[in-house]
Structures are given as structure tokens and as C-alpha cells.
Amino acid sequence: MRRYWLILALLAAVTVGTAALAQRAGSTTSAKSAPVNAGQRTANPMAITPAREAAALKFAELYHPELANLLEGLKSRNKRAYRQAIRHLYLDSERLAKIREINPKRYEVSLQIWKLDSRIRLLAARVLLVKNPDPKLEEQLRKALGERVDLRLQQMQMDRERTLNRLKKLDADIAKLQGDRDGAVELQFKRVKRSLGIRPRRAKGKRRKANARKTVNVKAKSPN
């Protein structure tokens, strides 16, 4: 029983490491969701509200039920470690939700990596706590690590494809600008004038014709 609670405490400590997934994912999605490193988390701990705690536990129940069960036991044994684990679980779930909004395809891979990260940490904690090497446990850990490498490779291939698409678009924009530099300057010039409220001037000939039409219209309307 004592070993079981040691696993819980160790699990809470290493749960902090799950932030690595969110940091990697956040850096390749959007500047709006810039990652927060572990040092910042420690310096400015986020308050654990009942709503955040419920969201974190629900996230664990959905994607790693064994972790959720362990956290329930940890809650009554070590509240500080429990709060720390809940905090990082909540932040991970929020970052993954942002990835889902921006790139659903990448989200699926990122979620699978998170699930493997969580499982790997639990297996590592158990390997560390056993007195004698357990071949079956070590094999499970090795297999999980292999699956994670495969998923990470898939994620990197997605990043490469996205980067290539961005390069193609950038090349097209460069070619367009080089092919019509004067046109681009004129377009920007007109936009600046519009932003300043400056209306384009009419040519003299057009102004004369417009004035002549106004004169004719006035005479036509005036009584004899």
C-alpha cells in the first residue's frame, strides 16, 4: 500500500513534464497561444478553481482513466501535489483545445502524444519503484516510447508539409511583387491617400464637362 502512494506522489511530480507537449505544439500553431515554460508556471501558479479542477479531472477521465483514479487517491493524501497535478492537467487541456480550434488534424496527433506521455510517466514511476527489474513492465515502457517516436515523426512530417506550403505561397508573392513593383507602389499610394481622406482629383477636361452639365441643368430648370 505504501508503494502505491509513493507512485501517486511521484506521478504528481512528473505530471509537470506533460507541459512539454503543449510547449512544442503551441510554438507551431499560433502566436496567440504562446507556450508558458515550467519556470513561469512555478513563479506564477494558476489558481485552482472548482471549475478548473472539474475540467482537469474530466480531461483525465476521458483520455487516461488510470491517471484520473490515481489523482482521486492523491487528493486525500497530498493536497499540494494534487493541486500541482491538476494545474498542469488543466493547462495541457486548454492548450490542446486551442490546437483543436486552429488545426484539427494536428490536434488528433497531439492528443495521442499527450496520452502516451502520461502513460509513459506512469510506467516510468512504476519501473523506478520496483525493487527488482520487471521485464514485462520495461517492455511496456519501451513499446510506449516507440509509439511516441512514431507519432512525433508524424507530427514533424505535418510541420514540414505546412512549411513547404508556406514557402510556395511566399515564392508566389515574391514573384508577383517583382513582376509589378510600380503597380504595388501605386496601390499602396492610393490606400494611404484614402486613409487620409484625400479624394482623387479629376482631370481638367472632365471638370469642364461636369461644370457645363451643371450649367445646362440649371438653365433648364430656371423659369423663362
Biotite code that builds the C-alpha atoms (Angstrom):
import biotite.structure as struc

atoms = struc.array([
    struc.Atom([0.000, 0.000, 0.000], chain_id="A", res_id=1, res_name="MET", atom_name="CA", element="C"),
    struc.Atom([2.825, 2.406, 0.864], chain_id="A", res_id=2, res_name="ARG", atom_name="CA", element="C"),
    struc.Atom([4.376, 1.780, -2.557], chain_id="A", res_id=3, res_name="ARG", atom_name="CA", element="C"),
    struc.Atom([1.050, 2.663, -4.170], chain_id="A", res_id=4, res_name="TYR", atom_name="CA", element="C"),
    struc.Atom([1.054, 6.076, -2.527], chain_id="A", res_id=5, res_name="TRP", atom_name="CA", element="C"),
    struc.Atom([4.686, 6.581, -3.484], chain_id="A", res_id=6, res_name="LEU", atom_name="CA", element="C"),
    struc.Atom([3.628, 6.066, -7.094], chain_id="A", res_id=7, res_name="ILE", atom_name="CA", element="C"),
    struc.Atom([0.938, 8.701, -6.622], chain_id="A", res_id=8, res_name="LEU", atom_name="CA", element="C"),
    struc.Atom([3.358, 11.256, -5.218], chain_id="A", res_id=9, res_name="ALA", atom_name="CA", element="C"),
    struc.Atom([5.942, 10.564, -7.905], chain_id="A", res_id=10, res_name="LEU", atom_name="CA", element="C"),
    struc.Atom([3.273, 10.719, -10.576], chain_id="A", res_id=11, res_name="LEU", atom_name="CA", element="C"),
    struc.Atom([2.201, 14.158, -9.362], chain_id="A", res_id=12, res_name="ALA", atom_name="CA", element="C"),
    struc.Atom([5.787, 15.356, -9.548], chain_id="A", res_id=13, res_name="ALA", atom_name="CA", element="C"),
    struc.Atom([6.389, 14.141, -13.087], chain_id="A", res_id=14, res_name="VAL", atom_name="CA", element="C"),
    struc.Atom([2.995, 15.318, -14.339], chain_id="A", res_id=15, res_name="THR", atom_name="CA", element="C"),
    struc.Atom([4.624, 18.727, -14.653], chain_id="A", res_id=16, res_name="VAL", atom_name="CA", element="C"),
    struc.Atom([6.590, 17.310, -17.564], chain_id="A", res_id=17, res_name="GLY", atom_name="CA", element="C"),
    struc.Atom([3.463, 16.926, -19.679], chain_id="A", res_id=18, res_name="THR", atom_name="CA", element="C"),
    struc.Atom([3.765, 20.652, -20.405], chain_id="A", res_id=19, res_name="ALA", atom_name="CA", element="C"),
    struc.Atom([6.488, 19.789, -22.926], chain_id="A", res_id=20, res_name="ALA", atom_name="CA", element="C"),
    struc.Atom([3.860, 18.636, -25.421], chain_id="A", res_id=21, res_name="LEU", atom_name="CA", element="C"),
    struc.Atom([1.899, 21.864, -25.107], chain_id="A", res_id=22, res_name="ALA", atom_name="CA", element="C"),
    struc.Atom([5.050, 23.961, -25.492], chain_id="A", res_id=23, res_name="GLN", atom_name="CA", element="C"),
    struc.Atom([6.029, 22.177, -28.719], chain_id="A", res_id=24, res_name="ARG", atom_name="CA", element="C"),
    struc.Atom([2.517, 22.316, -30.090], chain_id="A", res_id=25, res_name="ALA", atom_name="CA", element="C"),
    struc.Atom([1.974, 25.931, -29.161], chain_id="A", res_id=26, res_name="GLY", atom_name="CA", element="C"),
    struc.Atom([5.150, 27.057, -30.882], chain_id="A", res_id=27, res_name="SER", atom_name="CA", element="C"),
    struc.Atom([3.921, 25.699, -34.238], chain_id="A", res_id=28, res_name="THR", atom_name="CA", element="C"),
    struc.Atom([0.313, 26.798, -34.187], chain_id="A", res_id=29, res_name="THR", atom_name="CA", element="C"),
    struc.Atom([-0.194, 30.446, -33.459], chain_id="A", res_id=30, res_name="SER", atom_name="CA", element="C"),
    struc.Atom([1.419, 33.380, -31.736], chain_id="A", res_id=31, res_name="ALA", atom_name="CA", element="C"),
    struc.Atom([-1.823, 33.848, -29.818], chain_id="A", res_id=32, res_name="LYS", atom_name="CA", element="C"),
    struc.Atom([-1.188, 30.694, -27.848], chain_id="A", res_id=33, res_name="SER", atom_name="CA", element="C"),
    struc.Atom([2.449, 31.211, -26.900], chain_id="A", res_id=34, res_name="ALA", atom_name="CA", element="C"),
    struc.Atom([3.675, 28.472, -24.519], chain_id="A", res_id=35, res_name="PRO", atom_name="CA", element="C"),
    struc.Atom([4.479, 29.047, -20.886], chain_id="A", res_id=36, res_name="VAL", atom_name="CA", element="C"),
    struc.Atom([7.608, 27.348, -19.628], chain_id="A", res_id=37, res_name="ASN", atom_name="CA", element="C"),
    struc.Atom([7.851, 25.390, -16.408], chain_id="A", res_id=38, res_name="ALA", atom_name="CA", element="C"),
    struc.Atom([9.705, 28.201, -14.647], chain_id="A", res_id=39, res_name="GLY", atom_name="CA", element="C"),
    struc.Atom([6.918, 30.666, -15.350], chain_id="A", res_id=40, res_name="GLN", atom_name="CA", element="C"),
    struc.Atom([4.364, 28.207, -14.108], chain_id="A", res_id=41, res_name="ARG", atom_name="CA", element="C"),
    struc.Atom([6.177, 27.834, -10.828], chain_id="A", res_id=42, res_name="THR", atom_name="CA", element="C"),
    struc.Atom([6.719, 31.566, -10.383], chain_id="A", res_id=43, res_name="ALA", atom_name="CA", element="C"),
    struc.Atom([3.097, 32.449, -11.124], chain_id="A", res_id=44, res_name="ASN", atom_name="CA", element="C"),
    struc.Atom([0.947, 29.478, -10.108], chain_id="A", res_id=45, res_name="PRO", atom_name="CA", element="C"),
    struc.Atom([-2.557, 29.495, -11.507], chain_id="A", res_id=46, res_name="MET", atom_name="CA", element="C"),
    struc.Atom([-5.392, 29.371, -9.005], chain_id="A", res_id=47, res_name="ALA", atom_name="CA", element="C"),
    struc.Atom([-7.281, 26.080, -8.963], chain_id="A", res_id=48, res_name="ILE", atom_name="CA", element="C"),
    struc.Atom([-10.989, 26.873, -9.016], chain_id="A", res_id=49, res_name="THR", atom_name="CA", element="C"),
    struc.Atom([-13.661, 24.159, -8.706], chain_id="A", res_id=50, res_name="PRO", atom_name="CA", element="C"),
    struc.Atom([-14.462, 24.600, -12.410], chain_id="A", res_id=51, res_name="ALA", atom_name="CA", element="C"),
    struc.Atom([-10.822, 24.155, -13.438], chain_id="A", res_id=52, res_name="ARG", atom_name="CA", element="C"),
    struc.Atom([-10.430, 21.149, -11.167], chain_id="A", res_id=53, res_name="GLU", atom_name="CA", element="C"),
    struc.Atom([-13.539, 19.535, -12.666], chain_id="A", res_id=54, res_name="ALA", atom_name="CA", element="C"),
    struc.Atom([-12.308, 20.255, -16.208], chain_id="A", res_id=55, res_name="ALA", atom_name="CA", element="C"),
    struc.Atom([-8.881, 18.757, -15.477], chain_id="A", res_id=56, res_name="ALA", atom_name="CA", element="C"),
    struc.Atom([-10.361, 15.618, -13.939], chain_id="A", res_id=57, res_name="LEU", atom_name="CA", element="C"),
    struc.Atom([-12.788, 15.239, -16.832], chain_id="A", res_id=58, res_name="LYS", atom_name="CA", element="C"),
    struc.Atom([-9.893, 15.528, -19.271], chain_id="A", res_id=59, res_name="PHE", atom_name="CA", element="C"),
    struc.Atom([-8.008, 12.798, -17.389], chain_id="A", res_id=60, res_name="ALA", atom_name="CA", element="C"),
    struc.Atom([-11.099, 10.573, -17.224], chain_id="A", res_id=61, res_name="GLU", atom_name="CA", element="C"),
    struc.Atom([-11.581, 10.843, -20.979], chain_id="A", res_id=62, res_name="LEU", atom_name="CA", element="C"),
    struc.Atom([-8.018, 10.275, -22.092], chain_id="A", res_id=63, res_name="TYR", atom_name="CA", element="C"),
    struc.Atom([-6.230, 8.497, -19.225], chain_id="A", res_id=64, res_name="HIS", atom_name="CA", element="C"),
    struc.Atom([-8.719, 6.911, -16.772], chain_id="A", res_id=65, res_name="PRO", atom_name="CA", element="C"),
    struc.Atom([-5.954, 5.274, -14.730], chain_id="A", res_id=66, res_name="GLU", atom_name="CA", element="C"),
    struc.Atom([-4.420, 8.694, -14.094], chain_id="A", res_id=67, res_name="LEU", atom_name="CA", element="C"),
    struc.Atom([-7.800, 10.052, -13.005], chain_id="A", res_id=68, res_name="ALA", atom_name="CA", element="C"),
    struc.Atom([-8.162, 7.233, -10.464], chain_id="A", res_id=69, res_name="ASN", atom_name="CA", element="C"),
    struc.Atom([-4.699, 7.852, -9.062], chain_id="A", res_id=70, res_name="LEU", atom_name="CA", element="C"),
    struc.Atom([-5.378, 11.562, -8.725], chain_id="A", res_id=71, res_name="LEU", atom_name="CA", element="C"),
    struc.Atom([-8.535, 10.893, -6.758], chain_id="A", res_id=72, res_name="GLU", atom_name="CA", element="C"),
    struc.Atom([-6.456, 8.909, -4.286], chain_id="A", res_id=73, res_name="GLY", atom_name="CA", element="C"),
    struc.Atom([-3.751, 11.562, -4.192], chain_id="A", res_id=74, res_name="LEU", atom_name="CA", element="C"),
    struc.Atom([-6.283, 14.267, -3.307], chain_id="A", res_id=75, res_name="LYS", atom_name="CA", element="C"),
    struc.Atom([-6.714, 12.990, 0.243], chain_id="A", res_id=76, res_name="SER", atom_name="CA", element="C"),
    struc.Atom([-3.046, 12.062, 0.752], chain_id="A", res_id=77, res_name="ARG", atom_name="CA", element="C"),
    struc.Atom([-1.098, 15.020, -0.594], chain_id="A", res_id=78, res_name="ASN", atom_name="CA", element="C"),
    struc.Atom([-3.173, 18.101, -1.411], chain_id="A", res_id=79, res_name="LYS", atom_name="CA", element="C"),
    struc.Atom([-0.205, 20.156, -2.574], chain_id="A", res_id=80, res_name="ARG", atom_name="CA", element="C"),
    struc.Atom([0.918, 17.524, -5.067], chain_id="A", res_id=81, res_name="ALA", atom_name="CA", element="C"),
    struc.Atom([-2.699, 17.048, -6.116], chain_id="A", res_id=82, res_name="TYR", atom_name="CA", element="C"),
    struc.Atom([-3.170, 20.767, -6.842], chain_id="A", res_id=83, res_name="ARG", atom_name="CA", element="C"),
    struc.Atom([0.071, 20.836, -8.802], chain_id="A", res_id=84, res_name="GLN", atom_name="CA", element="C"),
    struc.Atom([-1.010, 17.898, -10.948], chain_id="A", res_id=85, res_name="ALA", atom_name="CA", element="C"),
    struc.Atom([-4.485, 19.405, -11.518], chain_id="A", res_id=86, res_name="ILE", atom_name="CA", element="C"),
    struc.Atom([-2.961, 22.738, -12.508], chain_id="A", res_id=87, res_name="ARG", atom_name="CA", element="C"),
    struc.Atom([-0.783, 21.227, -15.205], chain_id="A", res_id=88, res_name="HIS", atom_name="CA", element="C"),
    struc.Atom([-3.501, 18.909, -16.432], chain_id="A", res_id=89, res_name="LEU", atom_name="CA", element="C"),
    struc.Atom([-5.828, 21.878, -16.841], chain_id="A", res_id=90, res_name="TYR", atom_name="CA", element="C"),
    struc.Atom([-3.221, 23.918, -18.729], chain_id="A", res_id=91, res_name="LEU", atom_name="CA", element="C"),
    struc.Atom([-2.472, 20.969, -21.013], chain_id="A", res_id=92, res_name="ASP", atom_name="CA", element="C"),
    struc.Atom([-6.172, 20.507, -21.763], chain_id="A", res_id=93, res_name="SER", atom_name="CA", element="C"),
    struc.Atom([-6.537, 24.213, -22.577], chain_id="A", res_id=94, res_name="GLU", atom_name="CA", element="C"),
    struc.Atom([-3.579, 24.215, -24.938], chain_id="A", res_id=95, res_name="ARG", atom_name="CA", element="C"),
    struc.Atom([-4.821, 21.122, -26.697], chain_id="A", res_id=96, res_name="LEU", atom_name="CA", element="C"),
    struc.Atom([-8.224, 22.791, -27.081], chain_id="A", res_id=97, res_name="ALA", atom_name="CA", element="C"),
    struc.Atom([-6.528, 25.748, -28.797], chain_id="A", res_id=98, res_name="LYS", atom_name="CA", element="C"),
    struc.Atom([-4.736, 23.378, -31.156], chain_id="A", res_id=99, res_name="ILE", atom_name="CA", element="C"),
    struc.Atom([-8.085, 21.761, -32.000], chain_id="A", res_id=100, res_name="ARG", atom_name="CA", element="C"),
    struc.Atom([-9.545, 25.161, -32.944], chain_id="A", res_id=101, res_name="GLU", atom_name="CA", element="C"),
    struc.Atom([-6.590, 26.047, -35.179], chain_id="A", res_id=102, res_name="ILE", atom_name="CA", element="C"),
    struc.Atom([-5.687, 22.682, -36.704], chain_id="A", res_id=103, res_name="ASN", atom_name="CA", element="C"),
    struc.Atom([-7.992, 19.686, -36.004], chain_id="A", res_id=104, res_name="PRO", atom_name="CA", element="C"),
    struc.Atom([-5.695, 17.272, -37.854], chain_id="A", res_id=105, res_name="LYS", atom_name="CA", element="C"),
    struc.Atom([-2.707, 18.248, -35.743], chain_id="A", res_id=106, res_name="ARG", atom_name="CA", element="C"),
    struc.Atom([-4.852, 18.091, -32.622], chain_id="A", res_id=107, res_name="TYR", atom_name="CA", element="C"),
    struc.Atom([-5.510, 14.385, -33.092], chain_id="A", res_id=108, res_name="GLU", atom_name="CA", element="C"),
    struc.Atom([-1.778, 13.638, -33.223], chain_id="A", res_id=109, res_name="VAL", atom_name="CA", element="C"),
    struc.Atom([-1.012, 15.991, -30.318], chain_id="A", res_id=110, res_name="SER", atom_name="CA", element="C"),
    struc.Atom([-3.688, 14.366, -28.175], chain_id="A", res_id=111, res_name="LEU", atom_name="CA", element="C"),
    struc.Atom([-2.277, 10.897, -28.869], chain_id="A", res_id=112, res_name="GLN", atom_name="CA", element="C"),
    struc.Atom([1.176, 12.158, -27.872], chain_id="A", res_id=113, res_name="ILE", atom_name="CA", element="C"),
    struc.Atom([-0.237, 13.579, -24.656], chain_id="A", res_id=114, res_name="TRP", atom_name="CA", element="C"),
    struc.Atom([-1.892, 10.262, -23.822], chain_id="A", res_id=115, res_name="LYS", atom_name="CA", element="C"),
    struc.Atom([1.365, 8.427, -24.441], chain_id="A", res_id=116, res_name="LEU", atom_name="CA", element="C"),
    struc.Atom([3.344, 10.977, -22.401], chain_id="A", res_id=117, res_name="ASP", atom_name="CA", element="C"),
    struc.Atom([1.000, 10.465, -19.473], chain_id="A", res_id=118, res_name="SER", atom_name="CA", element="C"),
    struc.Atom([1.169, 6.681, -19.757], chain_id="A", res_id=119, res_name="ARG", atom_name="CA", element="C"),
    struc.Atom([4.958, 6.728, -20.135], chain_id="A", res_id=120, res_name="ILE", atom_name="CA", element="C"),
    struc.Atom([5.360, 8.772, -16.961], chain_id="A", res_id=121, res_name="ARG", atom_name="CA", element="C"),
    struc.Atom([3.173, 6.386, -15.023], chain_id="A", res_id=122, res_name="LEU", atom_name="CA", element="C"),
    struc.Atom([5.123, 3.378, -16.328], chain_id="A", res_id=123, res_name="LEU", atom_name="CA", element="C"),
    struc.Atom([8.423, 5.114, -15.554], chain_id="A", res_id=124, res_name="ALA", atom_name="CA", element="C"),
    struc.Atom([7.269, 5.775, -11.989], chain_id="A", res_id=125, res_name="ALA", atom_name="CA", element="C"),
    struc.Atom([6.431, 2.110, -11.536], chain_id="A", res_id=126, res_name="ARG", atom_name="CA", element="C"),
    struc.Atom([9.727, 0.953, -13.047], chain_id="A", res_id=127, res_name="VAL", atom_name="CA", element="C"),
    struc.Atom([11.558, 3.257, -10.666], chain_id="A", res_id=128, res_name="LEU", atom_name="CA", element="C"),
    struc.Atom([9.745, 1.967, -7.599], chain_id="A", res_id=129, res_name="LEU", atom_name="CA", element="C"),
    struc.Atom([10.079, -1.789, -8.132], chain_id="A", res_id=130, res_name="VAL", atom_name="CA", element="C"),
    struc.Atom([12.966, -3.396, -6.234], chain_id="A", res_id=131, res_name="LYS", atom_name="CA", element="C"),
    struc.Atom([13.906, -5.834, -8.967], chain_id="A", res_id=132, res_name="ASN", atom_name="CA", element="C"),
    struc.Atom([13.780, -5.228, -12.735], chain_id="A", res_id=133, res_name="PRO", atom_name="CA", element="C"),
    struc.Atom([10.426, -6.237, -14.210], chain_id="A", res_id=134, res_name="ASP", atom_name="CA", element="C"),
    struc.Atom([10.904, -7.312, -17.864], chain_id="A", res_id=135, res_name="PRO", atom_name="CA", element="C"),
    struc.Atom([7.193, -7.031, -18.665], chain_id="A", res_id=136, res_name="LYS", atom_name="CA", element="C"),
    struc.Atom([6.947, -3.530, -17.224], chain_id="A", res_id=137, res_name="LEU", atom_name="CA", element="C"),
    struc.Atom([10.099, -2.428, -19.008], chain_id="A", res_id=138, res_name="GLU", atom_name="CA", element="C"),
    struc.Atom([8.817, -3.865, -22.279], chain_id="A", res_id=139, res_name="GLU", atom_name="CA", element="C"),
    struc.Atom([5.583, -1.907, -21.890], chain_id="A", res_id=140, res_name="GLN", atom_name="CA", element="C"),
    struc.Atom([7.626, 1.238, -21.342], chain_id="A", res_id=141, res_name="LEU", atom_name="CA", element="C"),
    struc.Atom([9.817, 0.536, -24.362], chain_id="A", res_id=142, res_name="ARG", atom_name="CA", element="C"),
    struc.Atom([6.767, -0.100, -26.558], chain_id="A", res_id=143, res_name="LYS", atom_name="CA", element="C"),
    struc.Atom([5.100, 3.125, -25.417], chain_id="A", res_id=144, res_name="ALA", atom_name="CA", element="C"),
    struc.Atom([8.285, 5.060, -26.153], chain_id="A", res_id=145, res_name="LEU", atom_name="CA", element="C"),
    struc.Atom([8.403, 3.546, -29.642], chain_id="A", res_id=146, res_name="GLY", atom_name="CA", element="C"),
    struc.Atom([4.800, 4.577, -30.293], chain_id="A", res_id=147, res_name="GLU", atom_name="CA", element="C"),
    struc.Atom([5.611, 8.081, -29.158], chain_id="A", res_id=148, res_name="ARG", atom_name="CA", element="C"),
    struc.Atom([8.582, 8.302, -31.530], chain_id="A", res_id=149, res_name="VAL", atom_name="CA", element="C"),
    struc.Atom([6.301, 7.258, -34.421], chain_id="A", res_id=150, res_name="ASP", atom_name="CA", element="C"),
    struc.Atom([3.731, 9.902, -33.501], chain_id="A", res_id=151, res_name="LEU", atom_name="CA", element="C"),
    struc.Atom([6.393, 12.554, -33.124], chain_id="A", res_id=152, res_name="ARG", atom_name="CA", element="C"),
    struc.Atom([7.693, 11.664, -36.592], chain_id="A", res_id=153, res_name="LEU", atom_name="CA", element="C"),
    struc.Atom([4.173, 12.038, -37.954], chain_id="A", res_id=154, res_name="GLN", atom_name="CA", element="C"),
    struc.Atom([3.883, 15.420, -36.283], chain_id="A", res_id=155, res_name="GLN", atom_name="CA", element="C"),
    struc.Atom([7.186, 16.573, -37.767], chain_id="A", res_id=156, res_name="MET", atom_name="CA", element="C"),
    struc.Atom([6.078, 15.465, -41.249], chain_id="A", res_id=157, res_name="GLN", atom_name="CA", element="C"),
    struc.Atom([2.937, 17.564, -40.835], chain_id="A", res_id=158, res_name="MET", atom_name="CA", element="C"),
    struc.Atom([5.086, 20.530, -39.819], chain_id="A", res_id=159, res_name="ASP", atom_name="CA", element="C"),
    struc.Atom([7.275, 20.019, -42.877], chain_id="A", res_id=160, res_name="ARG", atom_name="CA", element="C"),
    struc.Atom([4.272, 19.905, -45.213], chain_id="A", res_id=161, res_name="GLU", atom_name="CA", element="C"),
    struc.Atom([2.856, 23.083, -43.703], chain_id="A", res_id=162, res_name="ARG", atom_name="CA", element="C"),
    struc.Atom([6.220, 24.827, -44.013], chain_id="A", res_id=163, res_name="THR", atom_name="CA", element="C"),
    struc.Atom([6.533, 23.801, -47.675], chain_id="A", res_id=164, res_name="LEU", atom_name="CA", element="C"),
    struc.Atom([3.077, 25.207, -48.393], chain_id="A", res_id=165, res_name="ASN", atom_name="CA", element="C"),
    struc.Atom([4.041, 28.481, -46.746], chain_id="A", res_id=166, res_name="ARG", atom_name="CA", element="C"),
    struc.Atom([7.227, 28.627, -48.829], chain_id="A", res_id=167, res_name="LEU", atom_name="CA", element="C"),
    struc.Atom([5.257, 28.077, -52.038], chain_id="A", res_id=168, res_name="LYS", atom_name="CA", element="C"),
    struc.Atom([2.903, 30.906, -51.174], chain_id="A", res_id=169, res_name="LYS", atom_name="CA", element="C"),
    struc.Atom([5.834, 33.150, -50.242], chain_id="A", res_id=170, res_name="LEU", atom_name="CA", element="C"),
    struc.Atom([7.553, 32.399, -53.567], chain_id="A", res_id=171, res_name="ASP", atom_name="CA", element="C"),
    struc.Atom([4.352, 33.283, -55.424], chain_id="A", res_id=172, res_name="ALA", atom_name="CA", element="C"),
    struc.Atom([4.031, 36.568, -53.523], chain_id="A", res_id=173, res_name="ASP", atom_name="CA", element="C"),
    struc.Atom([7.673, 37.432, -54.243], chain_id="A", res_id=174, res_name="ILE", atom_name="CA", element="C"),
    struc.Atom([7.233, 36.732, -57.970], chain_id="A", res_id=175, res_name="ALA", atom_name="CA", element="C"),
    struc.Atom([4.080, 38.842, -58.087], chain_id="A", res_id=176, res_name="LYS", atom_name="CA", element="C"),
    struc.Atom([5.750, 41.789, -56.362], chain_id="A", res_id=177, res_name="LEU", atom_name="CA", element="C"),
    struc.Atom([8.843, 41.585, -58.543], chain_id="A", res_id=178, res_name="GLN", atom_name="CA", element="C"),
    struc.Atom([6.707, 41.457, -61.684], chain_id="A", res_id=179, res_name="GLY", atom_name="CA", element="C"),
    struc.Atom([4.712, 44.585, -60.887], chain_id="A", res_id=180, res_name="ASP", atom_name="CA", element="C"),
    struc.Atom([6.659, 46.753, -58.461], chain_id="A", res_id=181, res_name="ARG", atom_name="CA", element="C"),
    struc.Atom([5.283, 50.046, -59.804], chain_id="A", res_id=182, res_name="ASP", atom_name="CA", element="C"),
    struc.Atom([1.742, 48.760, -59.589], chain_id="A", res_id=183, res_name="GLY", atom_name="CA", element="C"),
    struc.Atom([2.281, 47.734, -55.956], chain_id="A", res_id=184, res_name="ALA", atom_name="CA", element="C"),
    struc.Atom([3.657, 51.202, -55.145], chain_id="A", res_id=185, res_name="VAL", atom_name="CA", element="C"),
    struc.Atom([0.673, 52.890, -56.821], chain_id="A", res_id=186, res_name="GLU", atom_name="CA", element="C"),
    struc.Atom([-1.778, 50.673, -54.958], chain_id="A", res_id=187, res_name="LEU", atom_name="CA", element="C"),
    struc.Atom([-0.162, 51.497, -51.614], chain_id="A", res_id=188, res_name="GLN", atom_name="CA", element="C"),
    struc.Atom([-0.115, 55.189, -52.520], chain_id="A", res_id=189, res_name="PHE", atom_name="CA", element="C"),
    struc.Atom([-3.875, 55.159, -53.189], chain_id="A", res_id=190, res_name="LYS", atom_name="CA", element="C"),
    struc.Atom([-4.549, 53.355, -49.916], chain_id="A", res_id=191, res_name="ARG", atom_name="CA", element="C"),
    struc.Atom([-2.555, 55.920, -47.970], chain_id="A", res_id=192, res_name="VAL", atom_name="CA", element="C"),
    struc.Atom([-4.464, 58.784, -49.595], chain_id="A", res_id=193, res_name="LYS", atom_name="CA", element="C"),
    struc.Atom([-7.806, 57.107, -48.830], chain_id="A", res_id=194, res_name="ARG", atom_name="CA", element="C"),
    struc.Atom([-6.788, 56.620, -45.209], chain_id="A", res_id=195, res_name="SER", atom_name="CA", element="C"),
    struc.Atom([-6.063, 60.371, -45.028], chain_id="A", res_id=196, res_name="LEU", atom_name="CA", element="C"),
    struc.Atom([-9.394, 61.262, -46.596], chain_id="A", res_id=197, res_name="GLY", atom_name="CA", element="C"),
    struc.Atom([-7.835, 62.665, -49.768], chain_id="A", res_id=198, res_name="ILE", atom_name="CA", element="C"),
    struc.Atom([-10.090, 62.248, -52.787], chain_id="A", res_id=199, res_name="ARG", atom_name="CA", element="C"),
    struc.Atom([-8.595, 61.711, -56.219], chain_id="A", res_id=200, res_name="PRO", atom_name="CA", element="C"),
    struc.Atom([-8.531, 64.863, -58.346], chain_id="A", res_id=201, res_name="ARG", atom_name="CA", element="C"),
    struc.Atom([-10.468, 64.968, -61.597], chain_id="A", res_id=202, res_name="ARG", atom_name="CA", element="C"),
    struc.Atom([-8.778, 65.846, -64.863], chain_id="A", res_id=203, res_name="ALA", atom_name="CA", element="C"),
    struc.Atom([-9.370, 69.436, -66.141], chain_id="A", res_id=204, res_name="LYS", atom_name="CA", element="C"),
    struc.Atom([-11.330, 68.259, -69.178], chain_id="A", res_id=205, res_name="GLY", atom_name="CA", element="C"),
    struc.Atom([-13.633, 66.170, -67.019], chain_id="A", res_id=206, res_name="LYS", atom_name="CA", element="C"),
    struc.Atom([-14.164, 69.075, -64.639], chain_id="A", res_id=207, res_name="ARG", atom_name="CA", element="C"),
    struc.Atom([-15.145, 71.402, -67.531], chain_id="A", res_id=208, res_name="ARG", atom_name="CA", element="C"),
    struc.Atom([-17.655, 68.886, -68.859], chain_id="A", res_id=209, res_name="LYS", atom_name="CA", element="C"),
    struc.Atom([-19.119, 68.377, -65.391], chain_id="A", res_id=210, res_name="ALA", atom_name="CA", element="C"),
    struc.Atom([-19.451, 72.164, -64.873], chain_id="A", res_id=211, res_name="ASN", atom_name="CA", element="C"),
    struc.Atom([-21.042, 72.547, -68.318], chain_id="A", res_id=212, res_name="ALA", atom_name="CA", element="C"),
    struc.Atom([-23.623, 69.872, -67.498], chain_id="A", res_id=213, res_name="ARG", atom_name="CA", element="C"),
    struc.Atom([-24.437, 71.618, -64.230], chain_id="A", res_id=214, res_name="LYS", atom_name="CA", element="C"),
    struc.Atom([-24.938, 74.921, -66.075], chain_id="A", res_id=215, res_name="THR", atom_name="CA", element="C"),
    struc.Atom([-27.258, 73.335, -68.642], chain_id="A", res_id=216, res_name="VAL", atom_name="CA", element="C"),
    struc.Atom([-29.271, 71.681, -65.915], chain_id="A", res_id=217, res_name="ASN", atom_name="CA", element="C"),
    struc.Atom([-29.653, 74.934, -64.006], chain_id="A", res_id=218, res_name="VAL", atom_name="CA", element="C"),
    struc.Atom([-30.810, 76.810, -67.144], chain_id="A", res_id=219, res_name="LYS", atom_name="CA", element="C"),
    struc.Atom([-33.277, 74.077, -67.999], chain_id="A", res_id=220, res_name="ALA", atom_name="CA", element="C"),
    struc.Atom([-34.826, 74.255, -64.541], chain_id="A", res_id=221, res_name="LYS", atom_name="CA", element="C"),
    struc.Atom([-34.950, 78.096, -64.368], chain_id="A", res_id=222, res_name="SER", atom_name="CA", element="C"),
    struc.Atom([-38.290, 79.767, -65.468], chain_id="A", res_id=223, res_name="PRO", atom_name="CA", element="C"),
    struc.Atom([-38.325, 81.821, -68.724], chain_id="A", res_id=224, res_name="ASN", atom_name="CA", element="C"),
])
